[in-house]
């Protein structure tokens, strides 16, 4: 057991295999002659969905509920498998939303940016079944660059694709463990990413899913779909592979800064480098959700070890979401937690490992669940870089509010 002046715990190698398909882009996305940067808008006044009446603990509680409810969201029931570029995301219910435009002329969209998903899809007209969203549905008939993928295309040969009844279009079907799904046409389209330099970057001939039959069981009603950043051949990262060298990174601003005009960052290509003093690297598998999830038996030992380091009486979480909670005061000591991955020890931010669930009560932001997931709360104030060529993920302690 570590003493109070040392890092506590050691959750060993949470997902130490990075299974990913490394393929070149299917579409001739133009190479970028220089990098550009845009903000990842967190749950802050910069976000169009920011609720100023919510307290910090209410925002945390909403994120935790969302995280727990979607443990199985990206465990698909069907098999799914610029030198520099940055783009906007907006936090909503604990998720990070990516701001982009689709079609010609470009139509603005918001979508969940997810490292555990492998397709870019959005809701489209005509709609057989669609969930409510704040933005209008995308109408492919109004875009001059939209073109469906044929059944004979090599892109249509995957477990989640099939041919339409009339034999003219390749269709996709994505089904998730929480009963969310999206079904529709696979298509070639232009998506456009913005930049804080004022220049927009069109990514031409990008493969997307145009969903005509969709169901979303989450609380997110602002988003119009998903932008997959996973390792599958049709994710945004894979389609940009030849231009970005298989690299992207992000730096997430802690929830404690949600009331300020601070921005998280998502970087691609040369801007995605994670290097220098303090950088550590490990293999890691793509997963998502806000909480860090550990195997049940391991979690019990981990929680017990943390509790032994805190000399205060534990209390119940009023929301019954988390199990190790305390009344918080200036005198309350919370140990630093270090995640031990293969070849990489990552010291976590205390403000993100013990989070306020209501006024005066903080809880350990870890739960028991399968599979193991290194959640985005624990990753705050870390510059996290993915290298799909080297098959590694790197971490560097960073003040994300200053990037």
Buried (B, 14 or more C-beta within 10 A) or exposed (E): EBEEEEBBBBBEBBBBEBEBEEBEBBBEBEEBEEBBBBBBBBBBBBBEBBEEEBEBBBBBBBBBBBBBBBBBBBBBBBEBBBBBBBBBBBBBBBBBBBBBBBBBEBBBBBBBBBBBBBBBBBBBBEBEEBBEBEBEBBBBEEBEBBEBBBBEBEBBEBEBBBBEEEEEBBBBBBBBEBEBBBBBBBBBBBBBBBBEEEEBBBBBBBBBBBBBBBBBEBBBBBBBBBBBBBBBBBBBBBBBBBBBBBBBBBBBBBBBBBBEEBBBBBBBBBBBBBEEEEBBBBBBBBBBBBBBBBBEEBBEEBBEBBBEBBEBEBEEBEBEBBBBBBEBEEEEEBBBBBBBBEEBEBBBBEBBBBBBBBEEBBBBBBBBBEBBBBBBBBBBBBBBBBBBEEBBBBBBBBEBBEB
